[in-house]
Structure formats: C-alpha cells, structure tokens
Amino acid sequence: MRKSVRGTFVVALGLAFIGATFGAIAAEEPHKAQLDTLRKSLEKYQDYKVAVRDLYLSTVGCVHYSGEKIPHHMEYAKGAMGVHFVNLAVRGAPDPMKPNVLIYEPVGKELKLVAVEWLVPLTADTTQHPSLFDQPFMGPMEGHEPLIPKEFVHYDLHAWLFKDNPLGMFAPTNPNVSCEGYDFSLLETPTMMMPGP
C-alpha cells in the first residue's frame, strides 16, 4: 500500500513538472519563429566587445534580488538579472527585433549573454501599457537605484533567449543566473510601482 501511494505521488509530481514545462513552452509557442529570428540576430553579441562597438554600454553592476516582498513595489523572485549593457540610441516604441538592453552573466572572467530587455520610459505622451509577444511589460516603476535614478519611471520586459529560466522566458529574474564572485555585485531592493495609463 505504501509503495502504491509513493508511486502515485511520484507520478503526480512528474506530471505536474511536465505540465508546468509544457505550459511555459505553450506561452512562447505562438512567437517561436520570431523569438528564434531575434536570437539568431543577436548571436554576434555573445562577444560583449561587439555589443560595445554597437553602442551597448555596460552599467558595470551585476543585479540580483533576494526575493523579498514589499507592499506597492515590484515583485521579483529570488535570482539575478545580471550585468546590463544599455543602448541609448535605440528609442521610440519598443521594436521586437531591437532590444535596447543586453544582459550578461559573469562566469569566471567571462561575460555570457543570457537575456535581453526592452526598457520604455513613461512620458507625458504614453497612452497605453506597452507589450511585445503578447506579454505586457512590467511597470510603470521607479528607476532601479543605484544604477538608474528613481526618477526614471519606466516599463520593462525581459526575454531569456540564451539561458533557460524555470520561471519562464519573460520573467524579470532568473534563479539559474548568479552574480556570485563578481566584483560589482548589486543586491537591489524592489522598485516602487507608479501610476500609469
């Protein structure tokens, strides 16, 4: 009897895991071809020096979160975002093929491209909440101090194109990414939510 109960539990656990995995895949499936094209177009940025030549400038710090919850603040699961390289020349409405942020994970003495981000400022002209790939951007929220002044109210959307994220392709943090051992590791607190359209 005990073996039967244990076996049933293992099967149920396995099915739950498979269901969660297929659920995450299904959410990305309608845009798979577009995401694959984007991934291929960004492959050259595996070398961060190429990103710098194309005006993606490093913010130096490796951002990670403890998973703490603060009322009226964005909620981030425990994990890291990584080192952000921002291109200030990419402006206007978010272009699915031109993210304005590249995200790298420090691995030993190397930087590995793991994700991209679209960062959209909240301005007086903002009339609707931005979205890409049927995913609403997070925000609006204050800037992420100390890297971005809190007065820079914005929306953002992450896509983990180059490293699997158990939280999903578009989650803001990735528990599989680490800032450990990086000289400029920044444990950030969640940012304040702001009113938007």
N, C-alpha and C positions, 0 to 999 in steps of 0.2 A: 504493500500500500504506500509506504513512504517513498519507494523508488518511483512509483507511478506519479505521485504528487510532485516530486522533484523533477521528473522528466517533463511533466506538463508545464511546470514553472519555466524550465529552460527553453522549451519550445515557445511559450508565450513571450518570453524575454527576447528570443531570437526574432520572432515575428514583429515585435514592437520595434526592434532596431531596424529591421528590413523596411518596415512601413515608414519610419522616420526618414531613412535614407532615400527611399523612392519618393517621399513627399517633397524633400528638398530638391531632388532631381527634376520632379514634375514641375516645380515652380520655375525652374530655369529653362525647361524644355521648349516653350514657345519662342524663346530668343536664343536658342543654342547656336544656330548658324551665325547670328550677329555677334554673339559673345566669342565664338571661335575666330571670326574675322578680326575682331578687336584684339584678341590675344595674339594672333599672328602678327598684326601690325605693330604691336608693342614689343615684340620679341627682341628687337635691337637694344632695348633699354635694360636687358639683363646686365649690360655693362653700364654702370651708373655714369661713367665718363661721357658716354654718348648722350645720356639724358642731360647732363650739364651743358654739353655743346648745343643742345636744342633748347636751352634756356630753362630747364628744370633745375631750380636752385635748392640746395639742401637746407632744412631747418635745424640740422645738427642733432637735436634730441630724439631719443627713441621713446615713443609714448606708450605707456601701459596703464592699466586700470586695475584696482583691487576688487571691483565688483560691488562696492558699497552703494547703497540706495539713499538718495537724499530727496525729500519732497520738492516738487517743482523743478527738478533737474533732469537732464537726460539720463536714461538708464543704460549703463554699459556692463555687460557681463565681464567677469574677470578674464583678463587676457591682454594682448598687446595690439597696437596698430602698427608700430614700427617707426622707421625714420621716413619723414615726409620730404619729397622733392616737389616744390611748387613752381608752376609756370604762370607767371603773372601776365604773360602775353595772350593766354587763352582766356577770352572774355565773351560776354554775351550769354545767350540762352545755352543751357548745357547740351553739348554735342555728344551723342553716344559713342562716337569714334575718336573723340579728343578729350580725354580726362585732363583736368588741369593739375592733378596731383598724382605722383607715382610714389608707392610705398615699398620700402625695402626693410628686410630683416637682417640685423647684424649676425653673421655666422662666422666665428673666429675673426679673421682680419678682413673678411669679405662682406659685401652687401649683396643680398639676394632679393631680386624683385619678387614681391609676393602679391601685391594688390594695386589697385588704382582707386582714385576718389574724384568725384565731381564736387566742387565747392562753389556754391552760389550765394552771393551776398544778398541780404534783404535790403531792398531800396524802396524809395517812395513810389517807384514805378512797378513794384512787384504786385501783380494782381491775382496770382494763383500759386498754389503749392507745387513746386517742380517735381517731376517724376521721369524716370527712364526705365525701360524694360518692365513696365507695369509695376514698378517699385516706387512708392512715394519717398522722397528724401526725408531724412530726419531733420527736425527743427521746426521753426527757426530757433536758434540758440545763440548764446553769447559766444565770443571767441574763446579758444582754448588757451588760457594763460598757463605758462609764461610765453609760449610760442606765438600765440595770436592774441592781440589785445581784446579784452572782453567786450569792448565797444563794437567789434567787428561781428555784427549779428548776421548769421548765415544759415543756410541749409547744406546738408552734405549727404552723399551716398557713396558707399564703398562697394567694391566688387573684387573678391578674392580670386582673381583669374589664374594665379600662378602657385597657389598653395591651398590645399583643401582646408575648409573651415567647417567643423562639426556643427557650428551654429547657423550655417547657411552661407551661400555665396554673397549675400548683400548685408550681412551682419556687420556692425561697426568694429567689433573687436574679434580677435581670433585666439582661442586658448592654445593653439599649436604654434603661435609666434612668441618669441621671447626677446626681451631686452637684456637678459642676464649677461653680465660681464662687459656690457657696453659702457664706455666711459661717460657718456652723456645720457644715462637712463633717466627718464622723467615720469614719475608716478603722478598722474594727473587726477584731479577730482572731477566728477561730472559737472558739466556746464549748465547754467540756468536756462530753462525754457523761456522763450519770449513770445509775445503775441504776434500773429501773422495774419495774412489774408485768409 
